[in-house]
Amino acid sequence: MRKEYRDGLVLAGLSIGVVAAVTALVRSGFTTLYTAQVITLSGINVIVALGLNLITGFTGQLAIGHAGFMAVGAYTSALTMMLLGFPPVLGVISGGLLAAVVGMLIGFPTFRLRGDYLAIVTLAFGEVIRVIIINLPSLTGGAAGLKGVPPFAEGRMLKQIVAMDVVLVFMFLVIALMYTVVRSSYGRALIAIRDDEIAAHTMGIDVFGYKMFSFTLSAFIAGLGGGLYAPFFGYLTPQTFTFLKSVEILIIVVFGGMGSITGTVVAGFLLTSLQEFLRFLKDYRMVIYPLILIVMMLFRPQGLFGEREISISSLFRKAGGKRTSEEGDPT
């Protein structure tokens, strides 16, 4: 089996053990429900950030409106569950699919242009989606918000545990998907486009087609994150999906390292937890949070991991090599 597929499958398999361990900690009382909620919100942010990293970090196309795709996924998930009776997981997938369709419609005319048009279009798209949501009160609840979204499960503790489990499973599946795509021939083509678009076109790479593939998959992943957000909170408001939400997701990608899946995951959990830890400072936390990012950009502008990854195969290979050398040591 090829290395990129093996890494993805191993990572997806390890997710079962991680989810089971975290669930056991919550049920035993070792971890509070509030901590489980922070873990769940971190997982959602990681999923959306991974989608943005695919188009920005690996393909080199700046997109600053991913909150719009998140909103499409969230409201689609909520409405399919409330109006059509879809189960939560199916509602989440439907939100991702509609976000992918919207991403394809946006990317088709945009990627035929050059420059930073994608950033401008996605920024406008995020605002357009928010305005549409506000002006459809009969369907979306308007500015007052959409209430009564069915949760993943009933009961306060069971609701939180199941939501956390579902989000973590989706997160690990998205990570596995990202590893598989990035390390495949498709991923190498995306990186070639990021490094030198003209050279990639000269070598016969379908630049437009690969950009469309990357942007559509990126929108689908962001839609999944929004779809998970709806049943987790049970309440949606347009103010959740403003430009600031897009900036928050972009900061996670930059902080972890553009082009690093590992960095995005670590930064997603760190920054989301930091926001909750600084909550006691109220409005002052909005000063400390940017200061930390400024210091990070000054001393390590490439982010926590740069473009490096933690490879499952290399970890096992190093562990196996160390064990072999220890067995062969005569001392």
C-alpha positions as CSV (number, residue, x, y, z in Angstrom):
1,M,0.0,0.0,0.0
2,R,1.3,3.5,-0.9
3,K,2.7,5.6,2.0
4,E,0.2,8.4,1.7
5,Y,-2.8,6.1,1.9
6,R,-1.3,4.1,4.7
7,D,-0.8,7.2,6.8
8,G,-4.4,8.3,6.2
9,L,-5.8,4.9,7.2
10,V,-3.6,4.6,10.3
11,L,-4.5,8.1,11.4
12,A,-8.2,7.3,10.9
13,G,-7.8,4.1,12.9
14,L,-6.0,5.9,15.7
15,S,-9.0,8.3,16.0
16,I,-11.2,5.5,17.4
17,G,-8.8,5.1,20.3
18,V,-8.5,8.8,21.0
19,V,-12.3,9.3,20.9
20,A,-12.8,6.3,23.2
21,A,-10.2,7.6,25.7
22,V,-11.6,11.2,25.8
23,T,-15.1,9.8,26.2
24,A,-14.0,7.6,29.1
25,L,-12.4,10.6,30.8
26,V,-15.6,12.6,30.6
27,R,-17.9,9.8,31.8
28,S,-15.6,9.1,34.7
29,G,-15.8,12.7,35.8
30,F,-12.0,13.2,35.4
31,T,-12.8,15.8,32.7
32,T,-15.7,18.3,33.1
33,L,-18.4,18.9,30.5
34,Y,-17.0,22.4,30.0
35,T,-13.7,20.9,28.9
36,A,-15.5,18.5,26.6
37,Q,-17.3,21.6,25.1
38,V,-14.0,23.3,24.5
39,I,-12.6,20.2,22.8
40,T,-15.7,20.0,20.6
41,L,-15.4,23.7,19.6
42,S,-11.7,23.2,18.9
43,G,-12.4,20.2,16.7
44,I,-14.9,22.3,14.6
45,N,-12.4,25.1,14.2
46,V,-9.7,22.6,13.2
47,I,-12.0,21.2,10.5
48,V,-12.8,24.6,9.0
49,A,-9.1,25.6,9.2
50,L,-8.0,22.5,7.5
51,G,-10.3,23.3,4.6
52,L,-8.8,26.8,4.4
53,N,-5.3,25.5,4.6
54,L,-5.9,23.3,1.6
55,I,-6.7,26.2,-0.7
56,T,-4.4,28.8,1.0
57,G,-1.5,26.8,2.4
58,F,-1.1,24.1,-0.2
59,T,-2.5,25.7,-3.4
60,G,-1.4,29.3,-2.6
61,Q,-4.7,31.0,-3.2
62,L,-5.8,33.5,-0.6
63,A,-9.4,33.0,0.5
64,I,-10.8,35.1,3.4
65,G,-14.4,34.2,3.4
66,H,-14.6,30.7,4.7
67,A,-17.1,31.8,7.3
68,G,-19.6,32.0,4.4
69,F,-19.1,28.3,3.5
70,M,-19.4,27.5,7.2
71,A,-22.7,29.4,7.3
72,V,-24.0,27.5,4.3
73,G,-23.1,24.2,5.9
74,A,-24.6,25.2,9.3
75,Y,-27.9,26.5,8.0
76,T,-28.3,23.6,5.5
77,S,-27.6,21.1,8.2
78,A,-30.1,22.8,10.6
79,L,-32.9,23.2,8.0
80,T,-32.6,19.7,6.6
81,M,-32.9,18.3,10.1
82,M,-35.8,20.6,11.1
83,L,-37.8,20.6,7.9
84,L,-36.9,17.3,6.3
85,G,-36.2,15.2,9.4
86,F,-32.7,14.2,8.4
87,P,-30.6,12.6,11.1
88,P,-27.7,14.9,12.4
89,V,-24.9,13.1,10.6
90,L,-26.8,13.1,7.3
91,G,-27.6,16.8,7.9
92,V,-23.9,17.5,8.4
93,I,-23.0,15.8,5.1
94,S,-25.7,17.6,3.2
95,G,-24.3,20.9,4.5
96,G,-20.9,20.0,3.2
97,L,-22.2,19.0,-0.2
98,L,-24.2,22.2,-0.7
99,A,-21.1,24.3,0.4
100,A,-19.1,22.4,-2.2
101,V,-21.6,23.2,-4.9
102,V,-21.5,26.9,-3.9
103,G,-17.7,26.8,-3.9
104,M,-17.7,25.4,-7.4
105,L,-20.0,28.1,-8.6
106,I,-17.8,30.8,-7.1
107,G,-14.5,29.3,-8.2
108,F,-15.5,28.7,-11.9
109,P,-15.5,32.4,-12.9
110,T,-12.9,33.5,-10.3
111,F,-10.1,31.2,-11.2
112,R,-10.1,32.3,-14.8
113,L,-8.7,35.6,-13.5
114,R,-5.3,36.4,-12.1
115,G,-4.2,38.1,-8.9
116,D,-6.0,38.3,-5.6
117,Y,-9.5,38.1,-7.1
118,L,-10.3,35.0,-5.0
119,A,-9.7,37.0,-1.8
120,I,-12.1,39.8,-2.9
121,V,-14.8,37.4,-4.2
122,T,-14.7,35.2,-1.1
123,L,-14.8,38.2,1.2
124,A,-17.9,39.5,-0.7
125,F,-19.4,36.1,-0.7
126,G,-19.3,35.8,3.1
127,E,-21.1,39.2,3.5
128,V,-23.7,38.2,0.8
129,I,-24.5,35.0,2.6
130,R,-24.9,36.8,5.9
131,V,-27.2,39.4,4.3
132,I,-29.3,36.7,2.7
133,I,-29.7,34.9,6.0
134,I,-30.8,38.1,7.7
135,N,-33.4,38.9,5.0
136,L,-35.0,35.4,5.1
137,P,-36.6,35.4,8.5
138,S,-39.3,32.9,7.6
139,L,-36.7,30.3,6.7
140,T,-33.5,31.2,8.6
141,G,-34.9,33.2,11.6
142,G,-33.4,36.4,10.3
143,A,-31.3,38.5,12.6
144,A,-33.0,36.9,15.6
145,G,-31.4,33.6,14.8
146,L,-32.6,30.1,14.1
147,K,-33.6,28.2,17.3
148,G,-34.5,24.6,18.1
149,V,-31.9,22.8,16.0
150,P,-32.1,19.1,16.9
151,P,-29.0,18.0,18.9
152,F,-26.9,14.9,18.3
153,A,-28.5,13.2,21.4
154,E,-30.9,14.1,24.2
155,G,-29.8,14.6,27.8
156,R,-27.3,17.2,29.0
157,M,-24.3,14.9,29.5
158,L,-25.1,12.5,26.7
159,K,-25.7,15.4,24.3
160,Q,-22.2,16.8,25.0
161,I,-20.4,13.5,24.9
162,V,-22.0,12.4,21.6
163,A,-21.4,15.8,20.0
164,M,-17.7,15.6,21.1
165,D,-17.4,12.1,19.7
166,V,-19.0,12.9,16.4
167,V,-16.9,16.1,15.9
168,L,-13.6,14.3,16.8
169,V,-14.5,11.4,14.4
170,F,-15.2,13.9,11.6
171,M,-12.0,15.8,12.5
172,F,-9.8,12.7,12.2
173,L,-11.5,11.6,9.0
174,V,-10.8,15.1,7.5
175,I,-7.2,14.8,8.7
176,A,-6.9,11.4,7.0
177,L,-8.4,12.8,3.8
178,M,-6.0,15.8,3.9
179,Y,-3.0,13.5,4.3
180,T,-4.2,11.3,1.5
181,V,-4.8,14.2,-0.9
182,V,-1.7,16.2,-0.1
183,R,0.7,13.3,-0.5
184,S,-0.9,12.0,-3.7
185,S,-0.2,13.2,-7.2
186,Y,-3.1,15.7,-6.8
187,G,-1.4,17.2,-3.8
188,R,2.0,17.5,-5.5
189,A,0.3,19.3,-8.4
190,L,-1.3,21.7,-5.9
191,I,2.0,22.4,-4.3
192,A,3.6,23.0,-7.7
193,I,0.9,25.5,-8.5
194,R,1.6,27.3,-5.2
195,D,5.4,27.4,-5.8
196,D,5.3,28.6,-9.4
197,E,2.0,28.7,-11.3
198,I,3.6,29.5,-14.7
199,A,6.1,26.6,-14.4
200,A,3.3,24.2,-13.4
201,H,1.3,25.2,-16.5
202,T,4.4,24.8,-18.6
203,M,4.8,21.2,-17.3
204,G,1.3,20.3,-18.4
205,I,-0.6,20.7,-15.1
206,D,-4.2,21.8,-15.6
207,V,-3.9,24.8,-13.3
208,F,-7.6,25.8,-13.5
209,G,-8.8,22.3,-13.0
210,Y,-6.6,21.7,-9.9
211,K,-7.6,25.1,-8.4
212,M,-11.2,24.2,-8.8
213,F,-10.7,20.8,-7.2
214,S,-8.9,22.4,-4.3
215,F,-11.4,25.1,-3.7
216,T,-14.4,22.8,-4.0
217,L,-12.9,20.3,-1.5
218,S,-12.0,23.2,0.7
219,A,-15.6,24.5,0.7
220,F,-16.9,21.0,1.4
221,I,-14.7,20.6,4.5
222,A,-15.7,24.1,5.7
223,G,-19.3,23.1,5.2
224,L,-18.8,20.0,7.3
225,G,-17.5,22.2,10.1
226,G,-20.5,24.4,9.8
227,G,-22.8,21.4,9.7
228,L,-21.3,20.1,12.9
229,Y,-21.7,23.6,14.5
230,A,-25.5,23.6,14.1
231,P,-26.5,20.5,16.2
232,F,-23.7,21.2,18.7
233,F,-25.0,24.6,19.7
234,G,-28.6,24.2,18.7
235,Y,-28.9,27.8,17.8
236,L,-27.6,29.8,14.8
237,T,-27.3,33.5,14.3
238,P,-25.8,35.5,11.4
239,Q,-23.5,37.3,13.7
240,T,-21.5,34.1,14.3
241,F,-20.4,34.0,10.6
242,T,-19.0,37.5,10.1
243,F,-15.7,38.5,8.6
244,L,-14.1,38.2,12.0
245,K,-14.9,34.5,12.0
246,S,-13.0,34.1,8.7
247,V,-10.1,36.0,10.1
248,E,-10.1,33.8,13.2
249,I,-9.9,30.7,10.9
250,L,-7.1,32.3,8.9
251,I,-5.1,33.1,12.0
252,I,-5.2,29.4,13.0
253,V,-3.8,28.5,9.6
254,V,-1.0,31.1,9.8
255,F,-0.2,30.4,13.4
256,G,0.2,26.7,12.8
257,G,2.0,27.0,9.5
258,M,0.6,27.5,6.1
259,G,1.0,24.1,4.4
260,S,1.1,22.1,7.6
261,I,-1.7,19.8,8.6
262,T,-0.1,19.1,11.9
263,G,0.4,22.8,12.6
264,T,-3.3,23.6,11.8
265,V,-4.5,20.9,14.3
266,V,-2.2,22.0,17.1
267,A,-2.9,25.7,16.5
268,G,-6.7,25.1,16.4
269,F,-6.7,23.5,19.8
270,L,-4.2,26.0,21.3
271,L,-5.9,29.2,20.1
272,T,-9.4,28.0,20.9
273,S,-8.4,26.9,24.4
274,L,-6.5,30.2,24.8
275,Q,-9.7,32.1,24.1
276,E,-11.6,30.2,26.7
277,F,-8.7,30.5,29.2
278,L,-8.6,34.3,28.8
279,R,-12.4,34.6,29.1
280,F,-12.1,35.9,32.7
281,L,-10.4,39.0,31.3
282,K,-13.5,39.9,29.4
283,D,-12.8,42.5,26.7
284,Y,-9.1,42.7,27.6
285,R,-8.5,39.2,26.2
286,M,-9.0,40.8,22.7
287,V,-5.8,42.7,23.4
288,I,-3.7,39.9,24.8
289,Y,-4.7,37.5,22.0
290,P,-3.4,39.7,19.2
291,L,-0.3,40.5,21.1
292,I,0.6,36.8,21.3
293,L,0.1,36.5,17.6
294,I,2.2,39.6,16.9
295,V,5.1,38.1,18.9
296,M,4.7,34.8,17.1
297,M,4.9,36.5,13.7
298,L,7.9,38.5,14.7
299,F,10.0,35.6,16.0
300,R,8.6,32.7,13.9
301,P,6.7,34.1,10.9
302,Q,6.5,30.6,9.3
303,G,4.3,29.4,12.1
304,L,4.7,26.7,14.7
305,F,5.5,23.9,12.2
306,G,6.3,25.8,9.0
307,E,5.5,23.2,6.3
308,R,6.6,20.2,8.4
309,E,4.4,17.3,9.3
310,I,4.3,14.5,11.8
311,S,4.3,11.3,9.7
312,I,2.7,8.2,11.2
313,S,4.9,6.0,9.0
314,S,8.1,7.8,10.0
315,L,7.3,7.5,13.7
316,F,6.8,3.8,13.4
317,R,9.9,3.5,11.3
318,K,12.0,5.5,13.8
319,A,10.6,3.4,16.6
320,G,11.4,0.2,14.8
321,G,14.9,1.4,13.9
322,K,15.6,2.3,17.5
323,R,14.4,-1.0,18.8
324,T,16.5,-2.9,16.2
325,S,19.6,-0.9,17.2
326,E,19.0,-1.6,20.9
327,E,18.6,-5.3,20.2
328,G,21.9,-5.3,18.2
329,D,23.8,-3.4,20.9
330,P,26.1,-5.9,22.6
331,T,26.1,-3.9,25.9
